[in-house]
Amino acid sequence: MKEAGMISRELFESGQFPAESVLLSIKEHAGIETDSEDRHRLLRGMSRASGLRGALTGGTLGLGLRFDGNLPMTPGRGTTPRYPVFIETFEERFGSLNCSELLGCDIGTEDGVRYFRTTTWRKNLYEHYGGTAGMVM
């Protein structure tokens, strides 16, 4: 079976956005079924928001998919203790939780997208997607 990180990278290279590539790789690696329309509604809005890192969003959603499943919403169960550890580990590993800070541009603007596409940042971000999926698994 492929590592979640490799699946995430392949999904990103095929055109998925960061949050989607991380979430879908976790789903595939863990054998979890989700409704594709729900996935699109959840993640497309994050793709160009330029706030919270998309890979972090996908990883956070993946924690819920992987560990909570159909558990009732009970405080202290499932992913609850995992979230703070996951977020802290992400920030320590990548240096920020904010997309614009990590990229050095605002991908919510045409200029930011143009800058992003003309720099080597795109290749460097593979570590973010694969690394995030790996942290969740």
N, C-alpha and C positions, 0 to 999 in steps of 0.2 A: 504494500500500500504506500502511496506517495505521502511524503510529509506535508502537513498543512501549509507550511511556508512555501514549498515548491508549487503547490496548487494555487496559492494566492498570487504568486508571481506570474504564473501562466495565465490566470484570469485577468490580471492587470494588463499584461501584454496583449491579450485578446480584445481589450477595449473596455473592461469593467472599470468602474471608478474605485478609488481606494477602499471606502467602507464596504462596497459590494464585494470586492475581491477578498477581503479578509473574512467577511461574514459567510460568503459562499464556500470558501475553502474550509472553514470550520464545519459548516453544515455537511459538506461532502465527506470530509475526513471522519466525522462522527456518525455519518449515516442518518442525518436528521432530515425529515421532509418538511418543507415550508411552501407556502403559497407564493408563487412568483410575483403576483400583483401586490401582495402585502410588502414583499421585499422592496419592490420598486418604490412604493409609496414612502416607506421608511427611509430609504437611502438616497434617492435622487435629490431630495431637498438638501441633504448635507453636502453633496458633491461640490457645489460652488459657493458654499456659505462663507468660506474663508475664516471660520472661527475654529471650533474644536476640530482637531485632526481627524480626517475621515477614517484612517486606519484605526484610530482609538475608538471611534464610534462603532465601526464594524466589530472590533474585538469585544467591546462592552456588550453589544447585542449577542455576539457569539457565546459569551459567558452564560447569558440567560438561556440560550438554546441548548447549550451543552450540558449545563449542570442543573437548571431548574426544570426543564421539560414540562411536565404537567403538574408540578407541585403547586399546592395552593399558595396564595400570597400571604405567607406567614413571616413576620419579622424574625430575623436571625436564622432563617433556613436557606438552603440553596447557595446562591452566589453572593449573598449579602457580605460575608467577610472577604470574599474574593475581589470585589470591586476596588476598595481602597488600595489593596496590594497591587492589583493589576495597573491601576492608574499611576501609582507611585513608581512602579517598575518601568512603565512606559516613559514617564518623564525623565527618570534617571538615565535610561538607555538612549533616548533620542534628544533630550535637552529641552523639550517644550511640549506642551499639549496643544499649542496654537499653530494652526496651519500656516498662516501668513508669516509668523516668526520663523518657522522651519524653512519655508520656501524663500523668504526674502522678497515676497511680492504678494499681492492680493489677487488670487485667481477668480475673484468675483468680478473683476474688470477685464476689459479687452486687453489693456496694456499688460496686466498681470499674467493673463493666459499667454500672450505673445512672449513675454519674458521667460515664463516657465518652459515653453516649448523650444526656446532657442538656447537654453543652458543645459548643462549636464545633470542638473538636479533630478530630472525624470529618472535617469538610470540609478542615481543614488537612493531614490525612494524605494526601490525594490526591497532594500533591507528593512524599511519600515513596515511594508506589507507582510513580507515573509516573517519578519521578526515578531510582529504583533500576532499573527496567526499561531506561530509557535508558542508564544507565551500563554495563549488561551488553551492550547492542547496540552 
